[in-house]
Amino acid sequence: MADQSTCLPHSTTKTLRHGATPQNATHAVILLHGRGGGPISIAEQFVSTLLTPTTESKLCIITPAADDRSWYPAPFSADWSKNEPYLNAAVERVEREVQQLEALGISRDKIMIGGFSQGACVAAKYIMTYPGKYWGIFILSGALPGMVSSVVNSFSGVEGVDLRGTKVLVGCGD
């Protein structure tokens, strides 16, 4: 029987890696690009800051690609169902990257996940789906997809999660 994950969006796209190999790293950062971007565009913004002489031998930076440069088709403010199966497939793509890191000895509390725009929205949805203690989370110019429609519809369907002390940065600006 064929692996169902290969039929999902984002399951066959490339992942770029920077810094230490996952086998040699002690920590990892998963960077998620925005709509129209790609692994290189998000890496250009962070790699030179994150990989310093003291971190480059210990830190692995992973930048997966979305199918057709977009993690999901509708605006983040649309009802969650408008972005399926793409949004959940994006979350599962991140989870596969996390599981691969865990298999190599990098626990979730040593993994940071973040993104910009659509990638930030995927990061937000990811931590709601897979809550736990992470090294950190950052959401830049993004939000929890479907949150606007939940607020308009009496805030139904969104519950808090326990991130066990994970530091979270949510930012937006010029």
Secondary structure, DSSP 4 states (H G I P E B T S, - for coil): ---GGGGSTTSSS-EEEEES-TTT-SEEEEEE--TT--HHHHHHHHHHHH--TTTTTTEEEEEE--GGG-S-SS-TTS-GGGGTTHHHHHHHHHHHHHHHHHHTT--GGGEEEEEETHHHHHHHHHHHHS-S--SEEEEES---TTHHHHHHTTT-S------TT--EEEE---
